[in-house]
Amino acid sequence: MLRLQCVSLCLRRLLHSGTINRDLVLEQLRVCCIEDHVFDVVGKNKAKLNVDHVSMAVGMLWQFQKEKPQLLRTVDLIKSHPQFLTLRVLAENKITQMDNLMLIDTLYSFLRLNVDQHDSLIQQLVSEAWLRLNKLSMASLSKFSICLSDQHLQHSPLMGHITNIMAQKLLTIDDARILTILMISVSSLVSPSLRDALITRIDHLLDTTDPTNYNNPRRVVQFLRNIKYSHRPLLEKCNQILLINIPRMNAENISIIMGLYQSLQFNNCEFRLAAKQRLTELIDSSTDPFSFTKLFVTLAPLASPEIREGLVKHKVISAHIYFTLSKKKCILGWKILLSYCTFISQLLIQRNLHVYRPVEVARITQALFLLQYQNPELYTKLRMILTKLQTAERLDLLLEELKYVSGEWFEEMLLEDTMVTLKRMMDQINWTNVPELSLFLTRINHLSPPLMERIADVVIEDIDKFHYSATYATLLPFSVLNYDTVKADEMYEACIGHFTPHISLFDPHLLVLLAYSLAVADCFPEELIKEIFSIDFLGKLDSQLETLPDALNMRVRLRLMELNRAVCLECPEYQVPWFHERYCQRFQKKGNGSINPLQQQIHKMLGEVLGGINYVRIAVLTPYFYTVDFECILDKELKPLPYVESSALPIPSTGQVQWGDSHSNKRDELPPGAQRLAVDFLDSKSFCKNSRNMKGETLMRKRHLEILGYCVIQIPHFEWNSMELSTADAWKNYLKKKIFRECSL
């Protein structure tokens, strides 16, 4: 009996102690489902709240907000609640009692609830975390780095310390989420060697990560955007993961990714098509202004005219977008912008401009230039800052600055100095920066043999290190600027051999642009040409073109036509049909057909030289739709033959060139020994900016006209407008020599 009483007493003591050890405050917090419940628990238990209670309450407040759509969040109401102040005071008093995980989580939650970064609570939490930095787990370290980024401390010594820890422990990080968060946070402090190490590590982790988690590859793309480094293999790997997940993305996700791709100039056909389909599916479910605006901005550039029309008619667009972009508001904004130009210029002159980066100054200058704002004093000071480019030491950084400078003001103020600087840095040219340098040289239309030779050397030596798609940018200046040397020929062969095994992996539009660039250089790889003019490829291209911006769409269509024409004329053995007749006819109708004063002058002079105005025709349309400035015919004795009437020059279905009939006199066949002359005036666009070197497209046109049976006479602008040809007689003598000397050869 006594034993039973003892057992019963012990059980009662155990049960009583269990009730005493229960944390009733934590239990009350766990069952809270809204913010007000949390504040009720805090208000009723102020004296009992310990560090665990405070941390949990703050975390729950943020979690409740996080689960709400952006427009429905009530952070301001939470911050103004009396019990939120209680939590802030208690948290600040209990910082030393927090373990490492709790410390970082509390800091993160308070920042997400918009507590000011200068608040003493935030400053003390950051200071305590700094003291414990080497003891933080990698997960907490990554979260802490987000907190620092939220406070705009990306360049702080503290972020530098985090960067160093990450670099030392990089190979031990096995969580792609942790690593990608760190990569974004420290991106402004990453050295080239650390950049390469991070890319290698995350490339490995992406292979072992759940492919349904698309935030990891999205953060990788964001990191590449932040460091302005288009690493094609890694981009393509991320893109494949993102493609799998598009059916689960909303408009905002897709909008973010499209924006990142655009910044990196990564224009993937499959992603754009999949994004277009997904966004189209989301139209009906995007009923609030915020989500529909995101959808509209992202889908409109990808959509067909029919879908665009449907978007415009959508009730939200009429109530939201059109209101904010109304004509009156646009005009008002423009007037305000112009009125601020004077204010901005005065402000810039008064302040120390040397603190601005060249790229920032370049953007200001270009904006003012486009607005046609004139201020000599400001432009003089801006030029002094922009010449900082002369003292640049790293080619990669210089090329990044030069991305944002272009136009007439650049050519007038900086081009010569920039070329001197680039030549000084020739030893830094390598496979990583060749594509960007090549694009820059093409954009400024400047032929620099030393730089071109150095580019060719790097390509020939390191072609295996280049991404196959980079060959387009690399070859562009050689084709466009017509730089043709033995070394350049060797470089073309190396590039063709490098990209040919990957032809099927190219985005369709990029493959067309690449093939056209090669055609300009009189290069027609058979495998490339047959791929482009296959039915499957053209169907794929047509689908992609619907998603491209209008300007790029039109450019690619034009290049496809020009490539089609070049192949038909120069490579008939490939048996590629000419299928752009209707396209060219529509394109031709859009032209205004106007004749400028210079053409009228040359037309009159040619008439006087040849024996009358009926001996020369102006703006003649040839087979395959070239327009010749002036056409005339010489017989076998080099005597001009008159035209009775103009004639059409169609191409029959056989593909053979035939000249059209005149109403009164058949001129479809020339007399024996006679020849047609095409007289073309070459303006400054036909030549490189810094020399009289004729550009590739002008030479290709000459080749094609000669294939069509013309003797081509070219009149360079610098000859026609020279001091030597300042009288009518001088111009006539010049034309006589050009026509009769070149046609007699």
RAFENUR-V120645 format. One record per backbone hydrogen bond with DSSP energy under -0.5 kcal/mol. CO is the residue of the C=O (numbers start at 0). NH is the residue of the N-H. E is the energy in kcal/mol with one decimal. If there is no record, write none. Layout:
BEGIN
CO:NH:E  CO:NH:E
END
This chain:
BEGIN
0:4:-2.0  1:5:-2.1  2:6:-2.2  3:7:-2.2  4:8:-2.2  5:9:-2.3  6:10:-2.2  7:11:-2.0  8:12:-2.1  9:13:-2.3  10:14:-2.5  11:15:-2.3  12:16:-2.6  13:17:-2.2  14:18:-1.8  15:19:-1.9  16:20:-2.2  17:21:-0.8  21:23:-1.1  22:26:-1.9  23:27:-2.1  24:28:-2.3  25:29:-2.4  26:30:-1.0  28:31:-1.4  33:37:-1.3  34:38:-2.4  35:39:-2.2  36:40:-2.2  37:41:-2.4  38:42:-2.8  39:43:-1.9  40:44:-1.1  41:44:-0.6  42:45:-0.5  44:47:-1.0  44:48:-1.2  45:48:-0.6  49:53:-2.3  50:54:-2.3  51:55:-2.3  52:56:-2.6  53:57:-2.4  54:58:-2.2  55:59:-2.3  56:60:-2.1  57:61:-1.9  58:62:-2.2  59:63:-2.6  60:64:-1.5  61:65:-2.8  62:66:-1.5  64:67:-1.4  68:71:-1.4  69:72:-1.1  73:77:-1.9  74:78:-2.6  75:79:-1.5  77:80:-1.4  80:83:-1.1  80:84:-1.1  81:85:-1.4  82:86:-2.1  83:87:-2.1  84:88:-2.5  85:89:-2.6  86:90:-2.6  87:91:-2.1  88:92:-1.8  89:93:-1.2  91:94:-0.7  93:96:-1.0  93:97:-0.6  94:97:-1.4  98:102:-2.6  99:103:-1.9  100:104:-2.3  101:105:-2.5  102:106:-2.1  103:107:-2.6  104:108:-2.4  105:109:-2.4  106:110:-2.1  107:111:-2.1  108:112:-1.5  109:114:-2.1  110:113:-1.7  115:118:-1.7  118:122:-2.3  119:123:-2.4  120:124:-2.2  121:125:-2.5  122:126:-2.3  123:127:-2.4  124:128:-2.2  125:129:-2.3  126:130:-1.9  127:131:-1.4  129:132:-1.2  131:134:-2.3  131:135:-0.8  132:135:-1.1  136:140:-2.6  137:141:-2.3  138:142:-1.8  139:143:-2.6  140:144:-2.0  141:145:-1.4  142:146:-1.7  143:147:-2.1  144:148:-2.1  145:149:-2.4  146:150:-1.0  147:152:-2.5  148:151:-2.0  152:155:-1.5  155:159:-1.9  156:160:-2.1  157:161:-2.0  158:162:-2.5  159:163:-1.9  160:164:-2.2  161:165:-2.7  162:166:-2.2  163:167:-2.1  164:168:-2.1  166:169:-0.6  168:171:-1.7  168:172:-0.6  169:172:-1.4  171:173:-0.7  173:175:-0.6  174:178:-2.2  175:179:-2.8  176:180:-2.0  177:181:-2.0  178:182:-2.7  179:183:-2.0  180:184:-2.1  181:185:-2.4  183:186:-0.8  185:188:-2.3  186:189:-0.9  190:194:-3.0  191:195:-2.0  192:196:-1.9  193:197:-2.9  194:198:-2.3  195:199:-2.2  196:200:-2.3  197:201:-2.9  198:202:-2.0  199:203:-1.4  200:204:-2.3  201:205:-2.4  202:206:-0.7  203:206:-0.7  203:207:-0.6  204:207:-1.1  204:208:-0.5  205:208:-0.5  209:212:-1.8  211:213:-1.2  212:215:-0.7  212:216:-0.6  213:217:-1.7  214:218:-2.3  215:219:-1.8  216:220:-2.3  217:221:-2.0  218:222:-2.3  219:223:-2.3  220:224:-2.2  221:225:-2.6  222:226:-2.2  223:228:-2.5  224:227:-0.8  228:230:-1.4  229:231:-1.1  230:234:-2.6  231:235:-2.7  232:236:-1.8  233:237:-2.5  234:238:-2.6  235:239:-1.9  236:240:-1.5  237:241:-2.6  238:242:-2.5  239:243:-1.4  240:244:-1.0  241:245:-0.7  242:245:-0.9  244:247:-2.0  245:248:-1.7  249:253:-2.1  250:254:-2.6  251:255:-2.3  252:256:-2.2  253:257:-2.8  254:258:-2.1  255:259:-2.2  256:260:-2.7  257:261:-2.4  258:262:-2.0  259:263:-1.7  260:265:-2.9  261:264:-1.1  264:266:-0.8  265:267:-0.9  266:268:-0.5  267:271:-2.0  268:272:-2.4  269:273:-2.4  270:274:-2.9  271:275:-2.4  272:276:-2.1  273:277:-2.4  274:278:-2.8  275:279:-2.1  276:280:-1.8  277:281:-1.2  278:282:-0.5  279:282:-1.0  281:285:-1.0  282:285:-0.9  284:286:-1.3  287:291:-2.3  288:292:-2.2  289:293:-1.8  290:294:-2.2  291:295:-3.2  292:296:-2.6  293:297:-1.7  294:298:-3.1  295:299:-2.4  296:300:-0.5  298:301:-1.5  298:302:-1.8  303:307:-2.4  304:308:-2.3  305:309:-1.8  306:310:-2.3  307:311:-2.4  308:312:-1.7  309:313:-0.7  310:313:-0.8  313:317:-2.0  314:318:-1.5  315:319:-2.4  315:320:-0.5  316:321:-2.5  319:323:-1.9  320:324:-2.0  322:325:-1.0  325:329:-2.4  326:330:-2.6  327:331:-2.5  328:332:-2.8  329:333:-2.3  330:334:-2.4  331:335:-2.4  332:336:-2.5  333:337:-2.4  334:338:-2.3  335:339:-1.5  336:340:-0.7  337:340:-0.9  337:341:-0.6  338:342:-0.7  339:343:-3.2  340:344:-2.7  341:345:-2.4  342:346:-2.2  343:347:-2.6  344:348:-2.3  345:349:-2.0  346:350:-1.6  350:352:-1.1  351:354:-1.4  352:355:-1.9  356:359:-0.5  356:360:-2.3  357:361:-2.8  358:362:-1.9  359:363:-2.1  360:364:-2.9  361:365:-2.7  362:366:-2.3  363:367:-2.5  364:368:-2.4  365:369:-2.6  366:370:-1.7  367:372:-2.7  368:371:-1.6  372:374:-0.5  374:378:-2.4  375:379:-2.2  376:380:-1.9  377:381:-2.9  378:382:-2.3  379:383:-1.5  380:384:-1.5  381:385:-2.7  382:386:-1.6  384:387:-2.0  385:388:-2.0  386:389:-1.8  387:390:-1.4  388:391:-1.2  392:394:-0.5  393:397:-2.0  394:398:-2.8  395:399:-1.6  396:400:-2.0  397:401:-2.4  398:402:-0.8  399:402:-0.6  400:403:-1.4  401:404:-1.1  403:405:-0.5  406:410:-1.8  407:411:-2.4  408:412:-2.1  409:413:-2.8  409:414:-1.6  413:417:-2.8  414:418:-2.4  415:419:-1.8  416:420:-2.0  417:421:-2.5  418:422:-2.2  419:423:-1.7  420:424:-1.2  422:425:-1.3  424:427:-2.5  425:428:-1.5  429:432:-1.0  429:433:-1.4  432:436:-2.4  433:437:-2.8  434:438:-2.2  435:439:-2.0  436:440:-2.4  437:441:-2.1  438:442:-2.6  439:443:-2.2  440:444:-0.6  440:445:-1.6  441:444:-0.7  444:446:-0.5  444:688:-3.0  445:447:-0.7  447:451:-2.6  448:452:-2.7  449:453:-2.0  450:454:-2.5  451:455:-2.4  452:456:-2.3  453:457:-2.3  454:458:-2.6  455:459:-2.5  456:460:-2.1  457:461:-2.9  458:462:-0.8  461:464:-2.1  461:465:-0.6  462:465:-1.0  466:469:-1.6  467:470:-1.2  468:471:-1.0  468:472:-0.5  469:473:-2.0  470:474:-2.3  471:475:-1.3  472:476:-0.6  474:478:-1.9  475:479:-3.1  476:480:-2.1  477:482:-1.8  478:481:-0.5  479:695:-2.0  481:483:-0.9  482:484:-0.6  484:488:-2.3  485:489:-1.9  486:490:-2.0  487:491:-2.4  488:492:-2.0  489:493:-2.0  490:494:-2.6  491:495:-2.6  492:496:-2.3  493:497:-1.4  494:498:-2.6  495:499:-1.9  496:500:-0.5  498:501:-1.7  499:502:-1.5  501:504:-2.0  501:505:-0.6  502:505:-1.2  506:510:-2.1  507:511:-1.9  508:512:-2.1  509:513:-2.4  510:514:-2.5  511:515:-2.4  512:516:-2.2  513:517:-2.1  514:518:-2.3  515:519:-2.3  516:520:-1.0  517:522:-2.0  518:521:-2.1  524:528:-2.4  525:529:-2.6  526:530:-1.6  527:531:-2.2  528:532:-2.0  530:533:-1.3  533:537:-2.2  534:538:-2.0  535:539:-2.1  536:540:-2.9  537:541:-2.2  538:542:-1.8  539:543:-2.1  540:544:-2.7  541:545:-0.9  543:546:-2.0  543:547:-0.7  544:547:-0.8  548:552:-3.0  549:553:-2.7  550:554:-1.9  551:555:-2.6  552:556:-2.3  553:557:-2.2  554:558:-2.4  555:559:-2.4  556:560:-2.0  557:561:-2.5  558:562:-2.5  559:563:-2.7  560:564:-2.6  561:565:-2.3  562:566:-2.6  563:567:-2.2  564:568:-2.1  565:569:-2.9  566:570:-2.3  570:573:-1.9  571:574:-1.6  574:576:-0.5  576:578:-0.8  579:583:-2.6  580:584:-2.1  581:585:-2.6  582:586:-2.5  583:587:-2.7  584:588:-1.8  585:589:-1.1  586:590:-0.6  587:590:-1.0  595:599:-2.1  596:600:-2.3  597:601:-2.5  598:602:-2.8  599:603:-2.2  600:604:-2.3  601:605:-3.0  602:606:-2.1  603:607:-2.0  604:608:-2.2  605:609:-2.8  606:610:-1.4  606:611:-2.7  611:614:-1.8  612:615:-1.2  613:642:-3.3  616:630:-2.5  619:621:-0.5  619:627:-3.1  621:624:-1.7  622:625:-0.6  625:621:-3.1  625:627:-0.6  627:619:-2.1  628:618:-2.7  629:678:-3.0  630:616:-2.7  631:676:-3.3  632:640:-2.5  633:674:-2.8  634:637:-2.3  638:634:-2.7  640:632:-0.5  647:659:-1.3  649:651:-0.5  649:657:-0.9  651:654:-2.0  655:651:-0.8  664:661:-0.5  667:658:-0.7  670:673:-2.4  674:633:-2.4  675:710:-2.6  676:631:-1.6  676:678:-0.6  677:679:-0.7  677:712:-3.4  678:629:-1.4  679:681:-0.5  679:714:-3.0  680:682:-0.7  681:716:-2.1  682:685:-1.8  683:686:-1.6  685:694:-2.6  687:690:-0.9  692:687:-2.0  694:698:-1.6  695:699:-2.4  696:700:-2.1  697:701:-1.8  698:702:-2.3  699:703:-2.4  700:704:-2.5  701:705:-2.0  702:706:-1.9  703:707:-1.9  704:709:-2.6  705:708:-1.3  708:675:-0.7  709:711:-0.7  710:677:-2.2  710:712:-0.5  711:713:-0.5  712:679:-2.9  713:715:-0.6  714:681:-2.6  715:718:-1.0  715:719:-2.2  716:720:-2.4  718:721:-1.3  721:724:-0.8  723:725:-0.7  726:730:-2.1  727:731:-2.3  728:732:-2.5  729:733:-2.2  730:734:-2.4  731:735:-2.4  732:736:-2.4  733:737:-2.4  734:738:-2.7  735:739:-2.5  735:740:-0.5  736:740:-1.7  736:741:-0.6  737:741:-1.3  738:742:-1.7  739:743:-0.5  741:744:-0.6
END
